[in-house]
Amino acid sequence: MDLSKLTIAEARRALDAKEYSALDLTNAHLDAIREKDADIHAYLEVWEESARAEAVAADAMIARGEAKALTGIPLAIKDNMLIHGRKATAASKILEKYVASYDATVITKLKEQGAVFLGRTNMDEFALGSSTENSAYGPTKNPHDTSRVPGGTSGGSTAAVAAGMALGALGSDTGGSLRQPAAFCGVVGFKPTYGEVSRFGLIAAASSLDQIGTVGKTVEDAHTLFDAIRGHDTKDSTSLPNASTPLEAETRRRIGIPRQFLKEGMEPDMLAAFESTVASLEKAGYTIVDVELPALEYSLAVYYIINPAEVSTNLARFDGIRYGLSVPADTIGDTYSKSRAAGFGPETRRRILVGTFVLSSGYADAYYRKAKAVRELIRNDFAKAFESVDAIVMPASPTAPWKIGEKADPVSLYAADIFTVPVNLAGVPAISVPSGTVIRDGKELPVGFQIIAPHRAEDTLFKIGSDIERA
Ligand code: GLN
């Protein structure tokens, strides 16, 4: 039996029935990493020894009858979440030697559950990109075709789960970084409502858009991971109060499609795969209606102003003095510029330049404030649409995974985010579920179907997502 092919739910049942130990399970995943990761490069670092020790501790918890949902479950963590005593680099040279001095809240919660930490996964530097090619440590490859990208920026986490090198993973999603790589790798990627999961200990990219979320082989697994990490946190001032009213997902049967918006540059077989999933939902008893979200056409323009603005502000803390890389120079000004020039990769520098420009006096009214105003229109479009439907569906990506190196022009990469960025601008939850495949160069590649729900209606996503899995 290949233990790396299990889901979290299956592993939980078997661990509790003592069919095998958490150590067996962890060893199976470490073997899979040793066998496959030289090709795929999902991990930046693997913690064999501590993972085994955590598995042994988990076996003791199970033996004492104290097992929780994730006790003994081997997980992969995106390299932008802090684990006390471990390196956290956000795949940047500027943090190459940085060691975290505390645990992110999500890590504290996973430790309380007795989860096993296999290692930290590759990503686009500071979560800026859509393909994991912007990592300072080399790209991750798509397990379905290693000449293609796994998507990004959580491409290491989604490739690890897809290739059986972790049972589940954490990632972050600022503009699609869980949903799009999950779609490209054929796994489930889930972004909660903004504020539902604490961002304390997440290396910030764009703070009003960033959200930690989960990767699983199934909707149920992504949900289990979410339940383990969610909840109010006094250490995050944007954290929501704990949800009190249970949602009645069963009764939520009306789904809207913004068909006008979907015409934007979709590959024809990707659109056909999307429509065939819509048809299967209709067959499962959902009512499908058209919805209009007219401001969505401005999403990319708004996102690529607000994201760089916030990124430039957040990354100002990397000055060659307080954190990470420091290049010695004669003046303090030279220390700043030399350290930042040596430490940041090209895309990160581009965002900082664009961000400081759109925030500069004389241009802030024309760009940053205008973008914030249009962001409100996008939020209102979603709120209005959700008055008549329970969920909105869209593809996770207009295209199939592209070849590594194919999209060299940054704007063509930005354009690939068209269906995911509106969700972060509105702060609503969304999930990408594998549904269908397309063929490229004779290889079958996964397609992701995206479901979007109103604030805090995560249960609706899990219900519809499970119905798609069953269809
Ligand atoms: N592709 C988007 C960007 O480059 C989103 C990245 C993300 O979600 N972290 O900003």
Residues whose N, C-alpha, C, O or C-beta is under 5 A from the ligand:
A	BS01	LIG	A127 L128 G129 S130 T153 S172 D173 T174 G175 G176 S177 D417
